[in-house]
């Protein structure tokens, strides 16, 4: 997983429809998330492709947890 350089890169990937990978603090591996919505205040709503992740809303404070497949 390659980390994003900035929150704007995460939002751009979300708007483009890319799959986002998220590694929660207590998880050993990153999980693929599906973008449900991008809000005007630059927060994004993430859901799971399967039942292994509950939907949540993320903001720039979550930047270090997001990445993309390299």
Secondary structure by P-SEA (a helix, b strand, c coil): ccccccaaaaaaaaaaccbbbbbcccccbbbbbbbcccccccbbbbbbcccccccccccccccccccccc
